[in-house]
Amino acid sequence: MSGQLSRRTFMKSAAAALGAGGPAWFAASSAASEVRLKPPVSRRGKTVVGAHVWVYAAPQPGYDPTPVLDQAFSDLSYAGIDAVELMETALRHDDAVDRIGGLIEKYKLPVLGASLGGDMWDRSQHGAIFEDADTVIGRLAQLHGRTLGVSVGRAPQKKTPEQLDAQGEMVKKITALGKAHGVVLNLHNHTYEVENDEYDLKGTLARVPDAKLGPDLNWLVRAGEDPVDFIRRYGRRIIFMHLRDQKADGTWSEAMGEGVTDFAAIGRELKEISFTGDAVIELAHEKGFQLTRPLRDSWKMSREYVRKTLGF
């Protein structure tokens, strides 16, 4: 993520959604196909600890991690990560299933799911967003991914009731599309969804009462929310989460455990609600940040910190 821009805005400049695929989707080797049939099961307990590829995508044109996915899978395998969360940009290519299936086989590292964003409050964009979701979910399902973190898009002003209606309708349609493919949608947040007493999020939940949540705990912090209180209030509705740390000055730490986020308190509250969902580490760097160590080592440090602090 690049400051407040990040993944939630790149949909505006992304290419049009790719059309439905043909036989090429199924052309991967039998070995890769066999790997895809294996769901991302945690090596240590009920919660799968995944990693989102944002930090690899951020420097790439169009936030597309495809050119560096081999490096990402290599690093995450080395770090002991259970599964990979992709970005929709990686799934828009016609050869995505073959290419990513080969990486699954090469590194014995499954795909957990993907993220998907769009201005769902804008009814004029619904056709393109649904077409994109159809492509992304279809290809994700072929890779045996089972989660989809959805961002509903920031509006230039406070959303009107009519815009929230449109947003809710789009969330319902994508939820149904995912269900047909065995992919479960969760509502992902940046800051705009939870600012102003969670106006945007509550607007969606009022229209989609059975929606599941996949909060990004660091974006909650940056929006002035207490993640422990958020977890307490929403409880079993939370099936997924993004984990990231930040320092006392509010900038992101290079690895989890190097910041001041109270993950011990978060872990206690997760235990209180009997959380058994998926926990995905999403590292990010401020603009101009220079690495002090290989990225794979920060992933490994973060994975160990999650195991030690959250028990996953």
Buried (B, 14 or more C-beta within 10 A) or exposed (E): BBEEEBBBBBBEEBEEBBEEBEEEBEEBEEEBBEBBEEBBEBEEEEBBBBBBBBBBBBEBEEBBBBEBBBEBBBBBBBBBBBBBBBBBBBBBBBBBBBBBBBBBBBBEBBBBBBBBBBBBBBBEBBEBBBBBBBBBBBBBBBBBBBBBBBBBBBBEEEBEEEBBBBBBBBBBBBBEBBEEBEBBBBBBBBBBBBBEEBBBBBBBBEBBEEBBBBBBBBBBBBBEBBBBEBBEEBEEBBBBBBBBBBEEEEEBBBBBBBBEBBBEBBBEBBEEBEBEBBBBBBBBBEEEEEEEEEBBBBBBBBBBBBBEBBEB
